[in-house]
Amino acid sequence: MPTCLHCDATIPDGTVYCSNCGAAQPQATSHGSPTSPNESNSGDMSTRLEKAMRRAELLGYAVAGLGVAILAVIIGIAFL
């Protein structure tokens, strides 16, 4: 069985997306070569997806921090 190019999880033959990390998998022909003529685009898309996920994670932290700051201000005003 093949492994995911992104997370090295074992995936079934013919799988389009990894069930572990969700990364797109290149489809192989009977000769073992990818059917997609834009094989490098798969790597580019994976990199872009990783960057987007990282930005979303950082945005989540920023929103949580803003929420804590607002809560602190409200509590501070309540004690005045």
Biopython code that builds the backbone (N, CA, C, O; Angstrom):
import numpy as np
from Bio.PDB.StructureBuilder import StructureBuilder

atoms = [
    (1, "MET", "N", (0.842, -1.183, 0.000)),
    (1, "MET", "CA", (0.000, 0.000, 0.000)),
    (1, "MET", "C", (0.886, 1.245, 0.000)),
    (1, "MET", "O", (1.934, 1.273, 0.646)),
    (2, "PRO", "N", (0.459, 2.261, -0.722)),
    (2, "PRO", "CA", (1.256, 3.498, -0.771)),
    (2, "PRO", "C", (1.138, 4.299, 0.517)),
    (2, "PRO", "O", (0.282, 4.034, 1.362)),
    (3, "THR", "N", (2.011, 5.276, 0.642)),
    (3, "THR", "CA", (1.955, 6.167, 1.797)),
    (3, "THR", "C", (1.701, 7.583, 1.319)),
    (3, "THR", "O", (2.017, 7.935, 0.182)),
    (4, "CYS", "N", (1.126, 8.392, 2.200)),
    (4, "CYS", "CA", (0.842, 9.800, 1.894)),
    (4, "CYS", "C", (2.157, 10.540, 1.706)),
    (4, "CYS", "O", (3.109, 10.339, 2.460)),
    (5, "LEU", "N", (2.199, 11.394, 0.697)),
    (5, "LEU", "CA", (3.403, 12.169, 0.432)),
    (5, "LEU", "C", (3.614, 13.263, 1.466)),
    (5, "LEU", "O", (4.715, 13.797, 1.597)),
    (6, "HIS", "N", (2.555, 13.597, 2.204)),
    (6, "HIS", "CA", (2.628, 14.695, 3.164)),
    (6, "HIS", "C", (2.938, 14.208, 4.577)),
    (6, "HIS", "O", (3.840, 14.728, 5.233)),
    (7, "CYS", "N", (2.174, 13.189, 5.053)),
    (7, "CYS", "CA", (2.325, 12.775, 6.452)),
    (7, "CYS", "C", (2.837, 11.348, 6.619)),
    (7, "CYS", "O", (2.985, 10.876, 7.746)),
    (8, "ASP", "N", (3.108, 10.660, 5.522)),
    (8, "ASP", "CA", (3.624, 9.284, 5.509)),
    (8, "ASP", "C", (2.668, 8.256, 6.102)),
    (8, "ASP", "O", (3.097, 7.173, 6.499)),
    (9, "ALA", "N", (1.369, 8.581, 6.168)),
    (9, "ALA", "CA", (0.381, 7.601, 6.628)),
    (9, "ALA", "C", (0.112, 6.610, 5.503)),
    (9, "ALA", "O", (0.192, 6.969, 4.328)),
    (10, "THR", "N", (-0.204, 5.374, 5.850)),
    (10, "THR", "CA", (-0.537, 4.369, 4.848)),
    (10, "THR", "C", (-1.941, 4.641, 4.323)),
    (10, "THR", "O", (-2.880, 4.819, 5.099)),
    (11, "ILE", "N", (-2.078, 4.674, 2.990)),
    (11, "ILE", "CA", (-3.370, 4.947, 2.362)),
    (11, "ILE", "C", (-3.678, 3.856, 1.344)),
    (11, "ILE", "O", (-2.757, 3.259, 0.785)),
    (12, "PRO", "N", (-4.953, 3.586, 1.093)),
    (12, "PRO", "CA", (-5.313, 2.575, 0.093)),
    (12, "PRO", "C", (-4.958, 3.030, -1.318)),
    (12, "PRO", "O", (-4.836, 4.227, -1.582)),
    (13, "ASP", "N", (-4.795, 2.064, -2.223)),
    (13, "ASP", "CA", (-4.526, 2.384, -3.625)),
    (13, "ASP", "C", (-5.676, 3.195, -4.205)),
    (13, "ASP", "O", (-6.839, 2.942, -3.890)),
    (14, "GLY", "N", (-5.355, 4.166, -5.048)),
    (14, "GLY", "CA", (-6.365, 4.959, -5.726)),
    (14, "GLY", "C", (-6.983, 6.051, -4.880)),
    (14, "GLY", "O", (-7.946, 6.686, -5.310)),
    (15, "THR", "N", (-6.457, 6.287, -3.693)),
    (15, "THR", "CA", (-6.995, 7.321, -2.816)),
    (15, "THR", "C", (-6.656, 8.701, -3.375)),
    (15, "THR", "O", (-5.521, 8.955, -3.779)),
    (16, "VAL", "N", (-7.655, 9.591, -3.394)),
    (16, "VAL", "CA", (-7.450, 10.931, -3.919)),
    (16, "VAL", "C", (-6.930, 11.859, -2.820)),
    (16, "VAL", "O", (-6.062, 12.696, -3.068)),
    (17, "TYR", "N", (-7.467, 11.705, -1.597)),
    (17, "TYR", "CA", (-7.050, 12.522, -0.460)),
    (17, "TYR", "C", (-6.673, 11.612, 0.707)),
    (17, "TYR", "O", (-7.306, 10.578, 0.920)),
    (18, "CYS", "N", (-5.658, 11.992, 1.452)),
    (18, "CYS", "CA", (-5.224, 11.238, 2.627)),
    (18, "CYS", "C", (-6.285, 11.360, 3.711)),
    (18, "CYS", "O", (-6.740, 12.463, 4.013)),
    (19, "SER", "N", (-6.683, 10.232, 4.299)),
    (19, "SER", "CA", (-7.692, 10.265, 5.359)),
    (19, "SER", "C", (-7.103, 10.764, 6.675)),
    (19, "SER", "O", (-7.852, 11.100, 7.593)),
    (20, "ASN", "N", (-5.783, 10.819, 6.785)),
    (20, "ASN", "CA", (-5.136, 11.283, 8.012)),
    (20, "ASN", "C", (-4.968, 12.800, 8.024)),
    (20, "ASN", "O", (-5.352, 13.464, 8.987)),
    (21, "CYS", "N", (-4.384, 13.353, 6.933)),
    (21, "CYS", "CA", (-4.095, 14.791, 6.903)),
    (21, "CYS", "C", (-4.900, 15.547, 5.857)),
    (21, "CYS", "O", (-4.923, 16.777, 5.878)),
    (22, "GLY", "N", (-5.561, 14.843, 4.940)),
    (22, "GLY", "CA", (-6.376, 15.488, 3.923)),
    (22, "GLY", "C", (-5.611, 15.990, 2.711)),
    (22, "GLY", "O", (-6.193, 16.644, 1.846)),
    (23, "ALA", "N", (-4.322, 15.700, 2.629)),
    (23, "ALA", "CA", (-3.518, 16.164, 1.500)),
    (23, "ALA", "C", (-3.904, 15.418, 0.230)),
    (23, "ALA", "O", (-4.172, 14.217, 0.269)),
    (24, "ALA", "N", (-3.934, 16.127, -0.898)),
    (24, "ALA", "CA", (-4.237, 15.511, -2.185)),
    (24, "ALA", "C", (-3.109, 14.571, -2.567)),
    (24, "ALA", "O", (-1.935, 14.862, -2.338)),
    (25, "GLN", "N", (-3.479, 13.439, -3.152)),
    (25, "GLN", "CA", (-2.498, 12.451, -3.558)),
    (25, "GLN", "C", (-2.471, 12.371, -5.076)),
    (25, "GLN", "O", (-3.529, 12.324, -5.704)),
    (26, "PRO", "N", (-1.280, 12.355, -5.685)),
    (26, "PRO", "CA", (-1.212, 12.220, -7.148)),
    (26, "PRO", "C", (-1.688, 10.826, -7.547)),
    (26, "PRO", "O", (-1.366, 9.841, -6.883)),
    (27, "GLN", "N", (-2.447, 10.749, -8.625)),
    (27, "GLN", "CA", (-2.943, 9.467, -9.115)),
    (27, "GLN", "C", (-1.903, 8.843, -10.027)),
    (27, "GLN", "O", (-1.369, 9.513, -10.912)),
    (28, "ALA", "N", (-1.611, 7.566, -9.819)),
    (28, "ALA", "CA", (-0.606, 6.876, -10.619)),
    (28, "ALA", "C", (-1.274, 6.020, -11.684)),
    (28, "ALA", "O", (-2.358, 5.477, -11.469)),
    (29, "THR", "N", (-0.615, 5.903, -12.839)),
    (29, "THR", "CA", (-1.082, 5.031, -13.896)),
    (29, "THR", "C", (-0.492, 3.655, -13.663)),
    (29, "THR", "O", (0.198, 3.437, -12.668)),
    (30, "SER", "N", (-0.752, 2.730, -14.562)),
    (30, "SER", "CA", (-0.203, 1.384, -14.429)),
    (30, "SER", "C", (1.315, 1.388, -14.543)),
    (30, "SER", "O", (1.971, 0.428, -14.139)),
    (31, "HIS", "N", (1.880, 2.466, -15.095)),
    (31, "HIS", "CA", (3.334, 2.576, -15.215)),
    (31, "HIS", "C", (3.969, 3.179, -13.978)),
    (31, "HIS", "O", (5.194, 3.254, -13.883)),
    (32, "GLY", "N", (3.145, 3.611, -13.024)),
    (32, "GLY", "CA", (3.669, 4.166, -11.797)),
    (32, "GLY", "C", (3.946, 5.640, -11.850)),
    (32, "GLY", "O", (4.447, 6.207, -10.879)),
    (33, "SER", "N", (3.630, 6.292, -12.979)),
    (33, "SER", "CA", (3.865, 7.728, -13.061)),
    (33, "SER", "C", (2.559, 8.463, -12.805)),
    (33, "SER", "O", (1.493, 7.928, -13.107)),
    (34, "PRO", "N", (2.608, 9.656, -12.264)),
    (34, "PRO", "CA", (1.387, 10.403, -11.968)),
    (34, "PRO", "C", (0.619, 10.724, -13.241)),
    (34, "PRO", "O", (1.210, 10.979, -14.291)),
    (35, "THR", "N", (-0.725, 10.708, -13.133)),
    (35, "THR", "CA", (-1.545, 11.038, -14.287)),
    (35, "THR", "C", (-1.626, 12.537, -14.474)),
    (35, "THR", "O", (-1.902, 13.006, -15.578)),
    (36, "SER", "N", (-1.394, 13.290, -13.430)),
    (36, "SER", "CA", (-1.489, 14.741, -13.511)),
    (36, "SER", "C", (-0.252, 15.312, -14.185)),
    (36, "SER", "O", (0.869, 15.024, -13.764)),
    (37, "PRO", "N", (-0.441, 16.127, -15.237)),
    (37, "PRO", "CA", (0.731, 16.727, -15.871)),
    (37, "PRO", "C", (1.345, 17.816, -15.011)),
    (37, "PRO", "O", (2.483, 18.224, -15.242)),
    (38, "ASN", "N", (0.599, 18.290, -14.018)),
    (38, "ASN", "CA", (1.089, 19.364, -13.146)),
    (38, "ASN", "C", (1.464, 18.805, -11.782)),
    (38, "ASN", "O", (0.953, 19.262, -10.760)),
    (39, "GLU", "N", (2.343, 17.831, -11.762)),
    (39, "GLU", "CA", (2.727, 17.204, -10.500)),
    (39, "GLU", "C", (3.312, 18.221, -9.529)),
    (39, "GLU", "O", (3.089, 18.122, -8.323)),
    (40, "SER", "N", (4.052, 19.188, -10.037)),
    (40, "SER", "CA", (4.648, 20.187, -9.160)),
    (40, "SER", "C", (3.575, 21.065, -8.527)),
    (40, "SER", "O", (3.785, 21.598, -7.438)),
    (41, "ASN", "N", (2.418, 21.227, -9.192)),
    (41, "ASN", "CA", (1.328, 22.014, -8.626)),
    (41, "ASN", "C", (0.792, 21.388, -7.359)),
    (41, "ASN", "O", (0.328, 22.092, -6.462)),
    (42, "SER", "N", (0.851, 20.050, -7.274)),
    (42, "SER", "CA", (0.396, 19.372, -6.062)),
    (42, "SER", "C", (1.244, 19.800, -4.870)),
    (42, "SER", "O", (0.716, 20.044, -3.784)),
    (43, "GLY", "N", (2.551, 19.891, -5.069)),
    (43, "GLY", "CA", (3.441, 20.348, -4.006)),
    (43, "GLY", "C", (3.200, 21.804, -3.666)),
    (43, "GLY", "O", (3.236, 22.191, -2.498)),
    (44, "ASP", "N", (2.950, 22.619, -4.698)),
    (44, "ASP", "CA", (2.664, 24.035, -4.481)),
    (44, "ASP", "C", (1.369, 24.198, -3.692)),
    (44, "ASP", "O", (1.294, 25.004, -2.765)),
    (45, "MET", "N", (0.355, 23.430, -4.069)),
    (45, "MET", "CA", (-0.934, 23.508, -3.380)),
    (45, "MET", "C", (-0.791, 23.059, -1.929)),
    (45, "MET", "O", (-1.394, 23.647, -1.031)),
    (46, "SER", "N", (-0.005, 22.034, -1.707)),
    (46, "SER", "CA", (0.202, 21.548, -0.349)),
    (46, "SER", "C", (0.901, 22.612, 0.497)),
    (46, "SER", "O", (0.542, 22.825, 1.656)),
    (47, "THR", "N", (1.885, 23.270, -0.077)),
    (47, "THR", "CA", (2.590, 24.336, 0.635)),
    (47, "THR", "C", (1.655, 25.494, 0.933)),
    (47, "THR", "O", (1.655, 26.037, 2.037)),
    (48, "ARG", "N", (0.845, 25.874, -0.075)),
    (48, "ARG", "CA", (-0.104, 26.970, 0.132)),
    (48, "ARG", "C", (-1.135, 26.603, 1.194)),
    (48, "ARG", "O", (-1.523, 27.446, 2.002)),
    (49, "LEU", "N", (-1.581, 25.341, 1.193)),
    (49, "LEU", "CA", (-2.544, 24.896, 2.191)),
    (49, "LEU", "C", (-1.937, 24.950, 3.588)),
    (49, "LEU", "O", (-2.599, 25.372, 4.536)),
    (50, "GLU", "N", (-0.686, 24.526, 3.720)),
    (50, "GLU", "CA", (-0.017, 24.588, 5.021)),
    (50, "GLU", "C", (0.079, 26.027, 5.521)),
    (50, "GLU", "O", (-0.159, 26.295, 6.698)),
    (51, "LYS", "N", (0.431, 26.958, 4.623)),
    (51, "LYS", "CA", (0.535, 28.362, 5.009)),
    (51, "LYS", "C", (-0.819, 28.918, 5.417)),
    (51, "LYS", "O", (-0.921, 29.664, 6.391)),
    (52, "ALA", "N", (-1.859, 28.556, 4.675)),
    (52, "ALA", "CA", (-3.206, 29.033, 4.999)),
    (52, "ALA", "C", (-3.662, 28.478, 6.338)),
    (52, "ALA", "O", (-4.288, 29.189, 7.125)),
    (53, "MET", "N", (-3.355, 27.215, 6.603)),
    (53, "MET", "CA", (-3.737, 26.611, 7.888)),
    (53, "MET", "C", (-2.987, 27.277, 9.034)),
    (53, "MET", "O", (-3.551, 27.480, 10.109)),
    (54, "ARG", "N", (-1.734, 27.613, 8.815)),
    (54, "ARG", "CA", (-0.937, 28.284, 9.846)),
    (54, "ARG", "C", (-1.498, 29.681, 10.126)),
    (54, "ARG", "O", (-1.586, 30.102, 11.279)),
    (55, "ARG", "N", (-1.880, 30.404, 9.046)),
    (55, "ARG", "CA", (-2.484, 31.727, 9.233)),
    (55, "ARG", "C", (-3.792, 31.621, 10.001)),
    (55, "ARG", "O", (-4.072, 32.447, 10.869)),
    (56, "ALA", "N", (-4.592, 30.611, 9.686)),
    (56, "ALA", "CA", (-5.866, 30.425, 10.382)),
    (56, "ALA", "C", (-5.622, 30.119, 11.863)),
    (56, "ALA", "O", (-6.357, 30.597, 12.727)),
    (57, "GLU", "N", (-4.598, 29.328, 12.149)),
    (57, "GLU", "CA", (-4.261, 29.018, 13.535)),
    (57, "GLU", "C", (-3.837, 30.285, 14.288)),
    (57, "GLU", "O", (-4.269, 30.515, 15.418)),
    (58, "LEU", "N", (-2.993, 31.099, 13.658)),
    (58, "LEU", "CA", (-2.551, 32.338, 14.291)),
    (58, "LEU", "C", (-3.709, 33.309, 14.477)),
    (58, "LEU", "O", (-3.775, 34.009, 15.487)),
    (59, "LEU", "N", (-4.618, 33.355, 13.515)),
    (59, "LEU", "CA", (-5.791, 34.208, 13.643)),
    (59, "LEU", "C", (-6.655, 33.754, 14.814)),
    (59, "LEU", "O", (-7.209, 34.580, 15.539)),
    (60, "GLY", "N", (-6.767, 32.458, 14.994)),
    (60, "GLY", "CA", (-7.517, 31.924, 16.139)),
    (60, "GLY", "C", (-6.900, 32.360, 17.460)),
    (60, "GLY", "O", (-7.615, 32.732, 18.390)),
    (61, "TYR", "N", (-5.582, 32.314, 17.542)),
    (61, "TYR", "CA", (-4.902, 32.775, 18.755)),
    (61, "TYR", "C", (-5.127, 34.269, 18.980)),
    (61, "TYR", "O", (-5.329, 34.707, 20.112)),
    (62, "ALA", "N", (-5.094, 35.048, 17.898)),
    (62, "ALA", "CA", (-5.302, 36.486, 18.017)),
    (62, "ALA", "C", (-6.714, 36.792, 18.508)),
    (62, "ALA", "O", (-6.903, 37.669, 19.351)),
    (63, "VAL", "N", (-7.690, 36.081, 17.990)),
    (63, "VAL", "CA", (-9.081, 36.289, 18.417)),
    (63, "VAL", "C", (-9.239, 35.907, 19.885)),
    (63, "VAL", "O", (-9.908, 36.614, 20.638)),
    (64, "ALA", "N", (-8.637, 34.809, 20.292)),
    (64, "ALA", "CA", (-8.716, 34.389, 21.689)),
    (64, "ALA", "C", (-8.046, 35.428, 22.597)),
    (64, "ALA", "O", (-8.575, 35.750, 23.662)),
    (65, "GLY", "N", (-6.902, 35.945, 22.188)),
    (65, "GLY", "CA", (-6.215, 36.972, 22.969)),
    (65, "GLY", "C", (-7.031, 38.246, 23.070)),
    (65, "GLY", "O", (-7.080, 38.876, 24.126)),
    (66, "LEU", "N", (-7.676, 38.627, 21.970)),
    (66, "LEU", "CA", (-8.527, 39.811, 21.988)),
    (66, "LEU", "C", (-9.715, 39.602, 22.931)),
    (66, "LEU", "O", (-10.111, 40.516, 23.655)),
    (67, "GLY", "N", (-10.269, 38.406, 22.913)),
    (67, "GLY", "CA", (-11.377, 38.090, 23.823)),
    (67, "GLY", "C", (-10.966, 38.203, 25.274)),
    (67, "GLY", "O", (-11.709, 38.740, 26.095)),
    (68, "VAL", "N", (-9.783, 37.699, 25.594)),
    (68, "VAL", "CA", (-9.280, 37.779, 26.974)),
    (68, "VAL", "C", (-9.033, 39.238, 27.350)),
    (68, "VAL", "O", (-9.328, 39.637, 28.477)),
    (69, "ALA", "N", (-8.499, 40.037, 26.433)),
    (69, "ALA", "CA", (-8.246, 41.449, 26.714)),
    (69, "ALA", "C", (-9.556, 42.196, 26.963)),
    (69, "ALA", "O", (-9.642, 43.003, 27.888)),
    (70, "ILE", "N", (-10.564, 41.936, 26.153)),
    (70, "ILE", "CA", (-11.867, 42.579, 26.348)),
    (70, "ILE", "C", (-12.465, 42.173, 27.682)),
    (70, "ILE", "O", (-13.013, 43.010, 28.399)),
    (71, "LEU", "N", (-12.364, 40.900, 28.020)),
    (71, "LEU", "CA", (-12.877, 40.424, 29.304)),
    (71, "LEU", "C", (-12.157, 41.111, 30.465)),
    (71, "LEU", "O", (-12.792, 41.490, 31.449)),
    (72, "ALA", "N", (-10.842, 41.274, 30.358)),
    (72, "ALA", "CA", (-10.073, 41.945, 31.404)),
    (72, "ALA", "C", (-10.516, 43.397, 31.554)),
    (72, "ALA", "O", (-10.619, 43.902, 32.672)),
    (73, "VAL", "N", (-10.778, 44.068, 30.437)),
    (73, "VAL", "CA", (-11.240, 45.458, 30.497)),
    (73, "VAL", "C", (-12.608, 45.532, 31.167)),
    (73, "VAL", "O", (-12.851, 46.414, 31.991)),
    (74, "ILE", "N", (-13.491, 44.619, 30.818)),
    (74, "ILE", "CA", (-14.843, 44.615, 31.424)),
    (74, "ILE", "C", (-14.757, 44.378, 32.925)),
    (74, "ILE", "O", (-15.449, 45.040, 33.699)),
    (75, "ILE", "N", (-13.917, 43.444, 33.339)),
    (75, "ILE", "CA", (-13.756, 43.157, 34.766)),
    (75, "ILE", "C", (-13.123, 44.362, 35.466)),
    (75, "ILE", "O", (-13.505, 44.706, 36.584)),
    (76, "GLY", "N", (-12.165, 44.993, 34.808)),
    (76, "GLY", "CA", (-11.535, 46.192, 35.375)),
    (76, "GLY", "C", (-12.529, 47.321, 35.564)),
    (76, "GLY", "O", (-12.514, 47.997, 36.593)),
    (77, "ILE", "N", (-13.388, 47.533, 34.589)),
    (77, "ILE", "CA", (-14.409, 48.579, 34.684)),
    (77, "ILE", "C", (-15.417, 48.251, 35.779)),
    (77, "ILE", "O", (-15.904, 49.154, 36.460)),
    (78, "ALA", "N", (-15.735, 46.975, 35.957)),
    (78, "ALA", "CA", (-16.705, 46.568, 36.965)),
    (78, "ALA", "C", (-16.218, 46.879, 38.379)),
    (78, "ALA", "O", (-17.025, 47.147, 39.269)),
    (79, "PHE", "N", (-14.919, 46.844, 38.584)),
    (79, "PHE", "CA", (-14.379, 47.110, 39.932)),
    (79, "PHE", "C", (-14.126, 48.595, 40.194)),
    (79, "PHE", "O", (-13.747, 48.955, 41.308)),
    (80, "LEU", "N", (-14.319, 49.443, 39.227)),
    (80, "LEU", "CA", (-14.108, 50.881, 39.429)),
    (80, "LEU", "C", (-15.273, 51.553, 40.030)),
    (80, "LEU", "O", (-15.238, 52.763, 40.257)),
]
sb = StructureBuilder()
sb.init_structure("model")
sb.init_model(0)
sb.init_chain("A")
sb.init_seg("    ")
for serial, (resi, resn, name, xyz) in enumerate(atoms, 1):
    if name == "N":
        sb.init_residue(resn, " ", resi, " ")
    sb.init_atom(name, np.array(xyz, "f"), 0.0, 1.0, " ", f" {name:<3s}", serial, name[0])
structure = sb.get_structure()
